[in-house]
């Protein structure tokens, strides 16, 4: 670490400090020379002729290259009051050696002619001999006055060039614009993350571990004729851990690891992206075997030709072409593995996805119940937990959460506990953090009338009862009527089963459960509110999917109008107007039948609906165990997904609380 710090210190440029020191010293010398170097007094020809004729001059020096005549007075003239006062004001009186005056001439030849003519006239009378000299002189101060500013600009431009060619700071890479911006992680600069810090991605870790193992021990695979994979594409929703997995690869691999983003190739100058791709692979081949990680590769890997004007030159396509050639072209070299990540695989070019470039596509989905529990265990390592914290229950209460959201829940719980001055983080803090992540900040100052609060309570109770008595619906995990930022006046949370195929009756039950809130309002209050907006939006999409996507409607038939390769500019419907009318009719029929079914269910279970709604008004938050205590177990053989995961520890507690609250034996379970 100390060696790395020394290297970083050595790389820091010192040009700015040196430049300012040079400028300050130069300015001081320039000003000092100008202040202390007193120039002679400039006179004209008439004054010069008068000095000569008055016998006041002892010496004349003609500077030919500067066209200046310097005049030195004799001792008698220096005692003259006229000269004395003038020289004292110019601080030249002490300079007995001169020069005291100077004459600027347009031509040295014309001056000499006039001067010697004047001397010839004076020879007729008594005249003291005047010393006459000619010389060439180079004045440094005059040179600075003439060329100093130009030299200063050139020096400044030189320092600017040095800085811009790699000295650091904003704009320091203008002359290295074609160079790759990849960060290198090797033995000296290694990340601390390992595969132990990545949870809930076991299948993806196995795939990536094999790539790392191949680089560490290639003979284990090549002895059977296998070849090193050229690339692996990590595909998954945002927050599922794609970049985290790549960081773990950098920490585990004993080979150089280059990391950069797809946007690092994008630049406003033509040809820069392709140049950076070539420079990246050139560096990687020099360090081979190594790994190159490109995050958000969809920034440069989009399908070519999409949205491009005819005849235009797309710089992004040139960058992609260069990347395709480097990954699998005539000049490919072994030893460089490409790891890439994206959450938009549908927009990637097919040439980029083919084997030979990305031999493996590793899907990273949102974690299931067991995966979420493992992720919680990773993120609570540094937290001080209370004994009542049950990670199993927390994973069951966070359906659909990605790894990043779970990390946010853990962090929020620590902040909430610290805000309450607690010494440990309790289960209530985690539940408050989950509410904070799902619904937003609690609106404590939001004033809700008792009538509105009652409507919300019965609305959410309608969802709860419908899901409880519909076999294929997902029963709630938690329901809340606490006003929050995003979820407005309340929300219900469900834990869906881990399944990939849905049958018609399962989808119909889901629609009925979503309509439970509006049906409960109509049954209890005789009128409906606007609170069912999200429910109606959801069931409308689901009903249209049943009819026009999955082919589950008898009247429309086994026809799907869904186009998986639909372009961005598809303005036509794949069916006629008469078919559109039939689809609308069948969708309306499905929703109306589901609504009537839900109303009949809630009318039959009105007593249970009242119990749940009143308990909600009292406690504001209910869990699945609370609903079971109020109205009994679900009347079906198979337990809910939540129950099968958390039942082991909570079974006895629920039974004891039922007996205590009711003062009698536990309620009997009826089966349909």
VOKOL-320893 format. One line per 4 residues: number of its first residue (from 1); their letters; for each residue x, y negated, z of C-alpha. Coordinates in Angstrom, 2 decimals, padded with zeros to 5 digits, m for minus. Layout:
<pts>
NUM = a = X,Y,Z  ...
</pts>
This chain:
<pts>
1 = xxxx = 000.00,000.00,000.00  002.84,m002.41,000.81  004.45,m001.73,m002.58  001.16,m002.52,m004.29
5 = xxxx = 000.86,m005.78,m002.37  004.42,m006.73,m003.34  003.69,m006.02,m007.00  000.54,m008.11,m006.87
9 = xxxx = 002.46,m010.97,m005.28  005.14,m010.73,m007.95  002.52,m010.92,m010.69  001.07,m014.19,m009.37
13 = xxxx = 002.20,m017.05,m011.63  004.28,m019.91,m010.18  003.99,m022.13,m013.27  001.59,m024.66,m011.76
17 = xxxx = 003.83,m025.48,m008.78  006.95,m025.77,m010.94  005.18,m027.98,m013.46  003.98,m030.42,m010.81
21 = xxxx = 007.44,m030.62,m009.23  009.03,m031.38,m012.62  006.44,m034.04,m013.40  006.88,m035.75,m010.01
25 = xxxx = 010.69,m035.83,m010.26  010.58,m037.09,m013.85  008.09,m039.83,m012.94  010.25,m040.91,m010.00
29 = xxxx = 013.40,m041.14,m012.12  011.55,m043.00,m014.84  010.11,m045.57,m012.45  013.35,m045.96,m010.50
33 = xxxx = 015.34,m046.55,m013.67  012.85,m049.14,m014.79  012.86,m050.94,m011.42  016.60,m051.03,m010.72
37 = xxxx = 017.91,m051.45,m014.26  017.45,m055.22,m014.93  017.46,m056.04,m018.62  019.07,m059.23,m020.00
41 = xxxx = 016.92,m062.29,m020.74  015.76,m062.41,m024.37  016.42,m065.68,m026.26  015.91,m066.99,m029.81
45 = xxxx = 018.39,m068.30,m032.44  018.08,m071.95,m031.40  019.03,m071.16,m027.82  021.86,m068.94,m029.05
49 = xxxx = 023.25,m071.71,m031.31  023.09,m074.16,m028.42  025.01,m071.74,m026.14  027.71,m071.31,m028.77
53 = xxxx = 028.08,m075.00,m029.50  028.14,m075.79,m025.76  031.07,m073.37,m025.25  029.06,m071.36,m022.63
57 = xxxx = 029.63,m067.88,m024.11  032.61,m065.71,m023.26  031.63,m062.43,m024.93  029.28,m061.13,m027.64
61 = xxxx = 028.47,m057.48,m028.19  026.53,m056.46,m031.33  024.65,m053.13,m030.89  024.23,m052.12,m034.52
65 = xxxx = 021.86,m049.13,m034.15  019.50,m051.14,m031.89  019.83,m054.51,m033.72  020.48,m056.33,m030.47
69 = xxxx = 023.14,m058.93,m029.65  024.19,m059.05,m025.98  025.54,m062.34,m024.67  027.79,m062.78,m021.59
73 = xxxx = 028.32,m066.29,m020.12  031.69,m067.60,m018.90  032.37,m068.63,m015.29  031.78,m072.34,m015.88
77 = xxxx = 028.37,m071.71,m017.43  027.32,m069.48,m014.50  027.77,m072.47,m012.20  025.43,m074.58,m014.34
81 = xxxx = 022.14,m075.12,m012.54  020.09,m074.41,m015.66  021.57,m070.93,m016.13  021.91,m070.32,m012.42
85 = xxxx = 018.20,m070.74,m011.63  017.18,m068.66,m014.64  019.55,m065.79,m013.80  018.62,m065.75,m010.11
89 = xxxx = 014.94,m065.28,m010.99  015.93,m062.31,m013.14  018.38,m060.95,m010.51  021.30,m061.18,m012.94
93 = xxxx = 023.37,m063.85,m011.15  025.55,m061.30,m009.35  026.31,m059.48,m012.60  029.44,m061.44,m013.58
97 = xxxx = 030.44,m058.87,m016.21  027.20,m059.41,m018.12  025.37,m059.20,m020.32  023.17,m062.08,m019.24
101 = xxxx = 021.17,m062.71,m022.39  020.22,m060.80,m025.52  019.17,m061.77,m029.01  016.98,m059.52,m031.11
105 = xxxx = 017.95,m059.72,m034.79  016.19,m058.42,m037.87  019.48,m057.51,m039.54  023.01,m057.24,m038.16
109 = xxxx = 024.51,m058.39,m041.50  022.47,m061.61,m041.61  023.37,m062.32,m037.96  027.07,m061.89,m038.62
113 = xxxx = 026.92,m064.25,m041.59  025.17,m066.96,m039.57  027.44,m066.45,m036.56  030.72,m066.66,m038.48
117 = xxxx = 029.53,m069.71,m040.41  028.84,m071.36,m037.09  032.28,m070.37,m035.78  033.96,m071.77,m038.89
121 = xxxx = 032.29,m075.10,m038.33  033.39,m075.14,m034.70  037.05,m074.39,m035.50  037.48,m077.98,m036.64
125 = xxxx = 037.08,m079.00,m033.00  038.70,m077.61,m029.89  037.08,m074.28,m029.16  037.62,m071.45,m026.69
129 = xxxx = 038.01,m068.04,m028.23  034.81,m065.85,m027.94  035.31,m062.11,m027.60  033.33,m060.38,m030.38
133 = xxxx = 032.58,m056.58,m030.24  030.41,m054.21,m032.25  029.25,m050.74,m031.08  026.57,m048.07,m031.33
137 = xxxx = 024.68,m047.25,m028.18  022.13,m044.65,m027.11  019.90,m045.81,m024.26  018.23,m042.97,m022.32
141 = xxxx = 015.56,m045.25,m020.90  014.60,m046.56,m024.33  014.53,m043.00,m025.58  012.09,m042.08,m022.78
145 = xxxx = 009.93,m045.09,m023.60  009.77,m044.04,m027.25  009.57,m040.23,m027.04  008.85,m039.46,m023.38
149 = xxxx = 005.09,m039.12,m023.73  005.46,m036.81,m026.73  007.95,m034.63,m024.87  005.63,m034.51,m021.86
153 = xxxx = 002.75,m033.27,m024.06  004.98,m030.58,m025.57  006.12,m029.37,m022.13  002.53,m029.26,m020.89
157 = xxxx = 001.43,m027.35,m023.99  004.26,m024.85,m023.45  003.15,m024.22,m019.87  m000.44,m023.87,m021.07
161 = xxxx = 000.61,m021.26,m023.63  002.50,m019.32,m020.95  m000.52,m019.43,m018.68  m003.04,m018.44,m021.35
165 = xxxx = m000.94,m015.52,m022.52  m001.30,m013.65,m019.23  m000.71,m015.97,m016.32  m004.11,m015.30,m014.71
169 = xxxx = m007.10,m017.47,m013.92  m010.06,m018.56,m016.07  m009.25,m018.45,m019.76  m005.93,m016.72,m019.15
173 = xxxx = m006.59,m014.00,m021.68  m007.25,m016.05,m024.82  m004.13,m014.68,m026.47  m004.85,m011.19,m025.07
177 = xxxx = m008.46,m011.22,m026.22  m008.06,m007.99,m028.17  m006.67,m006.16,m025.15  m008.79,m003.72,m023.17
181 = xxxx = m010.26,m004.88,m019.85  m010.30,m001.39,m018.33  m009.29,m001.00,m014.68  m006.74,001.74,m014.07
185 = xxxx = m006.97,004.04,m011.06  m003.96,006.30,m010.55  m001.86,007.65,m007.68  m000.83,004.17,m006.56
189 = xxxx = m004.30,002.62,m006.90  m006.78,005.34,m005.95  m010.39,005.12,m004.80  m011.32,006.60,m001.43
193 = xxxx = m014.64,008.13,m002.56  m014.79,011.92,m002.98  m017.45,014.47,m003.87  m018.28,014.73,m000.15
197 = xxxx = m019.67,011.19,m000.35  m022.09,012.17,m003.12  m025.23,014.02,m001.97  m028.37,015.19,m003.73
201 = xxxx = m026.61,015.73,m007.08  m025.38,019.28,m006.69  m025.92,020.40,m010.31  m024.34,017.23,m011.70
205 = xxxx = m021.40,017.59,m009.31  m020.75,021.13,m010.53  m020.57,019.93,m014.14  m018.23,017.07,m013.29
209 = xxxx = m016.10,019.21,m010.96  m015.41,021.56,m013.84  m014.06,018.67,m015.93  m011.77,017.59,m013.08
213 = xxxx = m010.65,021.17,m012.58  m009.90,021.51,m016.27  m007.54,018.54,m016.09  m005.87,019.88,m012.95
217 = xxxx = m005.48,023.51,m014.10  m006.01,023.67,m017.89  m004.39,027.10,m018.25  m007.27,028.69,m016.33
221 = xxxx = m009.59,027.86,m019.25  m007.28,027.73,m022.26  m006.01,031.26,m021.72  m009.45,032.49,m022.79
225 = xxxx = m009.49,030.24,m025.85  m011.58,027.43,m024.38  m011.08,023.80,m025.32  m011.28,020.77,m023.13
229 = xxxx = m014.66,018.94,m023.47  m014.27,015.57,m025.14  m016.99,013.74,m023.26  m019.83,013.90,m020.76
233 = xxxx = m022.81,011.52,m020.67  m024.47,010.82,m017.31  m028.16,010.07,m017.85  m030.54,008.99,m015.12
237 = xxxx = m032.79,006.28,m013.70  m031.23,003.20,m012.06  m029.91,003.87,m008.56  m029.64,007.66,m008.88
241 = xxxx = m025.86,007.70,m008.46  m024.28,007.75,m011.93  m021.60,005.18,m011.14  m021.12,006.67,m007.65
245 = xxxx = m020.44,010.07,m009.21  m017.89,008.50,m011.56  m016.16,006.83,m008.59  m015.99,010.23,m006.89
249 = xxxx = m014.38,011.67,m010.03  m011.79,008.89,m009.87  m011.10,009.78,m006.24  m010.89,013.54,m006.87
253 = xxxx = m009.01,013.65,m010.16  m005.23,013.80,m009.97  m004.99,012.07,m013.37  m005.21,008.40,m014.44
257 = xxxx = m008.78,007.07,m014.54  m009.79,004.08,m016.69  m013.06,002.34,m015.73  m014.91,m000.39,m017.63
261 = xxxx = m018.39,m001.48,m018.68  m019.94,m001.38,m022.13  m020.33,m005.15,m022.04  m016.53,m005.52,m021.75
265 = xxxx = m016.29,m004.72,m025.46  m018.76,m007.45,m026.42  m017.26,m010.78,m027.45  m018.29,m013.71,m029.62
269 = xxxx = m015.24,m013.33,m031.88  m015.43,m010.99,m034.88  m013.37,m007.81,m034.56  m012.59,m008.20,m030.86
273 = xxxx = m014.79,m005.29,m029.72  m013.20,m002.85,m032.17  m009.72,m004.08,m031.21  m010.47,m003.48,m027.53
277 = xxxx = m011.68,000.05,m028.27  m008.45,000.83,m030.14  m006.33,m000.68,m027.37  m008.23,001.30,m024.71
281 = xxxx = m007.65,004.63,m026.44  m004.04,003.72,m027.17  m003.42,003.21,m023.44  m005.38,006.34,m022.58
285 = xxxx = m003.37,008.52,m024.99  m000.15,007.20,m023.49  m001.40,008.29,m020.04  m002.94,011.60,m021.21
289 = xxxx = m004.32,013.70,m019.67  m006.71,011.09,m018.29  m010.38,010.13,m017.95  m012.09,007.04,m019.41
293 = xxxx = m015.38,005.95,m017.81  m017.69,003.57,m019.74  m020.59,002.35,m017.61  m023.81,001.15,m019.32
297 = xxxx = m022.67,002.44,m022.70  m025.99,001.40,m024.27  m024.52,m002.13,m024.50  m022.50,m000.98,m027.53
301 = xxxx = m024.01,002.44,m028.33  m027.46,001.45,m029.60  m028.84,002.95,m032.79  m027.26,001.24,m035.79
305 = xxxx = m029.48,m000.79,m038.10  m032.24,m001.43,m035.55  m033.38,m005.04,m035.56  m030.63,m006.11,m037.99
309 = xxxx = m031.31,m008.62,m040.75  m030.47,m007.43,m044.30  m026.96,m008.41,m045.31  m025.92,m009.47,m041.82
313 = xxxx = m022.74,m008.34,m040.10  m023.38,m006.84,m036.67  m020.29,m007.00,m034.47  m021.79,m004.43,m032.09
317 = xxxx = m022.03,m001.89,m034.91  m018.37,m002.43,m035.81  m017.46,m001.76,m032.17  m019.58,001.41,m032.14
321 = xxxx = m017.99,002.62,m035.38  m014.55,002.17,m033.87  m015.64,004.08,m030.74  m017.04,006.95,m032.84
325 = xxxx = m013.79,007.28,m034.79  m011.64,007.20,m031.66  m013.77,009.83,m029.90  m013.84,012.29,m032.80
329 = xxxx = m012.00,011.31,m035.95  m009.01,012.49,m037.97  m006.57,011.05,m035.45  m008.10,012.55,m032.29
333 = xxxx = m005.69,013.71,m029.64  m006.51,016.08,m026.81  m006.18,015.13,m023.19  m008.57,012.14,m023.07
337 = xxxx = m012.05,012.81,m021.62  m014.80,010.22,m021.93  m017.33,009.82,m019.13  m020.22,007.48,m019.86
341 = xxxx = m023.38,006.45,m018.00  m026.70,005.02,m019.16  m030.30,004.79,m018.03  m031.54,004.32,m021.60
345 = xxxx = m030.57,007.44,m023.60  m033.47,006.88,m026.01  m031.75,003.86,m027.62  m028.35,005.53,m028.17
349 = xxxx = m027.15,006.34,m031.67  m027.47,010.00,m032.67  m023.86,010.07,m033.91  m022.72,009.16,m030.42
353 = xxxx = m024.73,011.93,m028.76  m023.65,014.83,m030.94  m021.34,017.60,m029.65  m017.73,016.76,m030.33
357 = xxxx = m018.18,013.32,m028.85  m020.37,013.96,m025.83  m020.29,017.72,m025.44  m022.35,017.54,m022.26
361 = xxxx = m025.33,015.45,m021.25  m025.70,015.60,m017.47  m029.17,014.62,m016.28  m029.24,012.87,m012.91
365 = xxxx = m032.82,012.73,m011.68  m034.25,011.22,m008.55  m033.57,013.54,m005.58  m036.16,015.95,m004.23
369 = xxxx = m036.99,016.47,m000.54  m033.83,018.43,000.24  m031.70,016.03,m001.81  m033.09,013.00,000.00
373 = xxxx = m032.29,014.59,003.36  m028.71,015.20,002.22  m028.42,011.59,001.05  m029.72,010.35,004.41
377 = xxxx = m027.03,012.43,006.16  m024.33,010.73,004.08  m025.55,007.19,004.73  m026.14,007.58,008.49
381 = xxxx = m022.56,008.67,009.19  m021.54,005.21,010.33  m024.84,004.41,012.08  m025.56,004.79,015.80
385 = xxxx = m028.76,006.85,015.85  m031.23,007.58,018.62  m032.18,011.15,019.44  m035.70,010.68,018.04
389 = xxxx = m034.46,010.09,014.47  m035.62,013.00,012.28  m033.96,012.91,008.86  m036.34,015.60,007.56
393 = xxxx = m039.34,013.42,008.26  m037.60,010.39,006.77  m036.91,012.25,003.54  m040.58,013.32,003.42
397 = xxxx = m041.70,009.71,003.96  m039.60,008.41,001.04  m041.01,010.16,m002.07  m039.59,008.87,m005.32
401 = xxxx = m036.69,007.07,m003.64  m033.36,007.06,m005.45  m030.00,007.19,m003.68  m029.57,003.40,m003.81
405 = xxxx = m032.98,002.86,m002.20  m032.17,005.34,000.58  m028.91,003.51,001.24  m030.91,000.29,001.42
409 = xxxx = m033.33,001.87,003.93  m030.43,002.91,006.18  m028.89,m000.54,006.04  m032.22,m002.28,006.67
413 = xxxx = m032.90,m000.04,009.68  m029.56,m001.06,011.22  m030.35,m004.74,010.65  m033.84,m004.38,012.14
417 = xxxx = m032.47,m002.62,015.24  m029.80,m005.30,015.67  m032.45,m008.01,015.31  m034.33,m006.41,018.22
421 = xxxx = m031.13,m006.18,020.33  m031.25,m002.38,020.48  m028.22,m000.26,021.29  m029.26,002.55,018.91
425 = xxxx = m031.35,002.83,015.75  m034.70,004.46,016.47  m037.24,006.19,014.24  m039.50,003.13,014.33
429 = xxxx = m036.69,001.05,012.84  m036.36,003.46,009.94  m040.12,003.38,009.35  m040.10,m000.43,009.37
433 = xxxx = m037.22,m000.34,006.90  m039.16,002.01,004.60  m042.14,m000.37,004.70  m039.77,m003.26,003.95
437 = xxxx = m038.33,m001.51,000.88  m041.70,m000.30,m000.46  m043.97,m003.23,000.22  m041.64,m006.15,000.79
441 = xxxx = m041.35,m008.50,003.73  m044.16,m008.38,006.28  m046.33,m011.50,006.06  m046.80,m012.22,009.75
445 = xxxx = m048.16,m015.69,009.07  m050.61,m014.51,006.42  m054.09,m015.15,007.81  m056.62,m012.47,006.84
449 = xxxx = m060.25,m012.73,007.80  m061.82,m009.81,009.70  m064.09,m009.13,006.72  m061.14,m008.79,004.34
453 = xxxx = m059.24,m006.60,006.78  m062.27,m004.33,007.09  m062.57,m004.03,003.30  m058.88,m003.11,003.02
457 = xxxx = m059.21,m000.53,005.81  m062.18,001.22,004.16  m060.51,001.00,000.75  m057.38,002.75,001.98
461 = xxxx = m059.45,005.22,004.01  m061.32,006.09,000.80  m058.02,007.03,m000.85  m057.04,009.07,002.19
465 = xxxx = m060.31,011.05,002.41  m060.45,011.70,m001.36  m056.89,013.01,m001.39  m057.53,015.09,001.75
469 = xxxx = m060.53,016.99,000.33  m059.42,017.31,m003.31  m057.33,020.45,m003.72  m055.03,019.33,m006.52
473 = xxxx = m054.53,015.72,m005.37  m051.49,014.59,m003.44  m052.57,013.89,000.15  m051.20,010.73,001.68
477 = xxxx = m048.02,010.62,003.70  m048.62,007.17,005.10  m051.24,004.43,004.78  m050.84,000.83,005.92
481 = xxxx = m053.05,m002.26,005.97  m050.26,m004.61,007.10  m049.97,m007.53,004.61  m046.69,m007.45,002.73
485 = xxxx = m045.01,m009.36,m000.06  m045.36,m007.01,m003.03  m048.10,m004.63,m001.87  m050.38,m007.55,m000.92
489 = xxxx = m052.91,m006.42,001.72  m052.09,m002.72,002.06  m050.72,000.39,000.40  m050.94,004.19,000.53
493 = xxxx = m047.95,006.46,000.04  m048.09,010.01,m001.31  m045.67,012.91,m001.63  m046.23,014.64,m005.00
497 = xxxx = m045.29,018.25,m005.57  m042.06,019.06,m007.34  m043.61,020.15,m010.65  m043.22,019.37,m014.33
501 = xxxx = m046.48,020.73,m015.81  m049.95,019.46,m014.93  m053.28,021.05,m015.75  m056.50,019.22,m016.55
505 = xxxx = m058.10,019.72,m013.13  m054.96,018.39,m011.46  m055.05,015.18,m013.51  m058.80,014.76,m012.89
509 = xxxx = m058.25,015.12,m009.14  m055.57,012.42,m009.29  m058.04,010.09,m011.05  m060.69,010.81,m008.43
513 = xxxx = m058.26,010.05,m005.61  m057.29,006.75,m007.24  m060.98,005.82,m007.48  m061.54,006.63,m003.80
517 = xxxx = m060.88,003.05,m002.69  m063.46,001.41,m004.96  m066.01,004.17,m004.26  m065.60,003.67,m000.50
521 = xxxx = m066.21,m000.08,m000.87  m069.43,000.51,m002.81  m070.69,003.11,m000.31  m069.96,001.11,002.85
525 = xxxx = m070.56,m002.48,001.70  m072.81,m001.99,m001.32  m070.46,m004.11,m003.47  m066.92,m003.94,m004.85
529 = xxxx = m063.82,m006.21,m004.68  m060.77,m006.99,m006.80  m058.52,m004.84,m004.62  m058.70,m001.87,m007.01
533 = xxxx = m056.72,m003.52,m009.83  m053.64,m001.29,m009.57  m055.82,001.81,m009.20  m057.84,000.98,m012.32
537 = xxxx = m054.68,000.30,m014.32  m053.26,003.65,m013.30  m056.37,005.73,m014.02  m056.92,004.04,m017.39
541 = xxxx = m053.44,005.02,m018.56  m053.93,008.54,m017.18  m057.30,008.98,m018.90  m055.98,007.79,m022.27
545 = xxxx = m053.04,010.18,m021.87  m055.45,013.09,m021.29  m057.36,012.29,m024.47  m054.82,010.91,m026.97
549 = xxxx = m051.43,012.21,m025.77  m051.82,015.65,m024.18  m054.77,016.87,m026.31  m056.82,017.93,m023.26
553 = xxxx = m060.21,016.70,m024.53  m062.51,019.14,m026.34  m064.20,016.56,m028.57  m060.92,015.00,m029.80
557 = xxxx = m059.18,018.36,m029.98  m055.58,019.52,m029.72  m054.18,016.37,m031.27  m051.50,014.05,m029.89
561 = xxxx = m051.06,010.53,m031.18  m047.86,010.00,m029.21  m044.72,009.26,m031.25  m041.52,009.93,m029.28
565 = xxxx = m039.44,008.26,m032.02  m041.61,005.20,m032.28  m039.70,002.19,m033.61  m039.73,m001.26,m032.09
569 = xxxx = m041.82,m002.70,m034.92  m044.74,m000.28,m035.25  m047.86,m002.40,m035.73  m050.20,000.32,m037.05
573 = xxxx = m052.28,002.88,m035.15  m051.82,006.54,m036.11  m055.61,007.08,m036.23  m058.70,005.57,m037.84
577 = xxxx = m061.20,003.18,m036.29  m063.81,005.91,m035.91  m061.30,008.05,m034.02  m060.47,005.05,m031.82
581 = xxxx = m064.16,004.73,m030.92  m064.30,008.43,m030.02  m061.18,008.09,m027.84  m062.64,005.08,m026.02
585 = xxxx = m065.92,006.95,m025.47  m064.21,010.05,m024.09  m061.97,007.99,m021.79  m064.97,006.10,m020.43
589 = xxxx = m066.80,009.39,m019.92  m063.88,010.91,m017.96  m063.60,007.87,m015.67  m067.37,007.65,m015.06
593 = xxxx = m067.65,011.36,m014.21  m064.64,011.10,m011.88  m066.16,008.07,m010.17  m069.50,009.83,m009.56
597 = xxxx = m067.67,012.87,m008.22  m065.63,010.71,m005.86  m068.73,008.85,m004.62  m070.54,012.10,m003.87
601 = xxxx = m067.48,013.41,m002.00  m067.20,010.30,000.16  m070.94,010.26,000.88  m070.67,013.84,002.15
605 = xxxx = m067.56,012.92,004.19  m068.81,009.54,005.40  m068.25,010.43,009.06  m064.59,011.24,008.41
609 = xxxx = m064.31,008.06,006.33  m065.55,006.00,009.27  m063.08,007.66,011.67  m060.04,006.99,009.47
613 = xxxx = m061.10,003.39,008.70  m061.69,002.51,012.36  m058.37,004.07,013.36  m056.67,002.03,010.63
617 = xxxx = m058.24,m001.17,011.96  m056.93,m000.24,015.38  m053.37,000.96,014.55  m052.87,m000.58,011.06
621 = xxxx = m050.54,002.31,010.09  m051.43,006.01,009.92  m049.35,009.05,009.00  m050.50,012.41,007.67
625 = xxxx = m050.30,013.89,011.16  m052.64,011.15,012.47  m055.21,011.93,009.77  m055.01,015.63,010.62
629 = xxxx = m055.66,014.84,014.28  m058.70,012.72,013.35  m060.48,014.93,010.81  m058.73,018.31,011.03
633 = xxxx = m056.56,020.25,008.62  m057.05,020.25,004.89  m059.59,022.96,003.92  m057.20,024.77,001.58
637 = xxxx = m054.88,027.73,001.98  m051.71,026.16,000.63  m050.15,023.49,002.87  m049.24,020.09,001.49
641 = xxxx = m045.73,019.38,000.29  m045.17,017.18,003.33  m046.45,019.87,005.71  m044.31,022.62,004.23
645 = xxxx = m041.21,020.47,004.73  m041.85,019.01,008.18  m044.28,021.45,009.80  m041.66,023.44,011.74
649 = xxxx = m041.00,020.76,014.37  m044.37,018.97,014.34  m046.82,021.93,014.42  m046.93,022.33,018.19
653 = xxxx = m047.08,018.57,018.84  m050.11,018.11,016.58  m052.00,021.04,018.13  m051.35,019.74,021.65
657 = xxxx = m052.50,016.24,020.74  m055.70,017.55,019.08  m056.64,019.49,022.22  m055.82,016.51,024.42
661 = xxxx = m057.85,014.00,022.35  m060.90,016.20,021.80  m060.84,018.02,025.16  m061.75,021.23,023.40
665 = xxxx = m060.29,023.91,021.17  m058.67,022.91,017.93  m061.06,022.31,015.02  m061.77,025.24,012.79
669 = xxxx = m060.57,025.24,009.20  m063.17,025.72,006.51  m062.11,026.91,003.09  m063.69,026.10,m000.22
</pts>
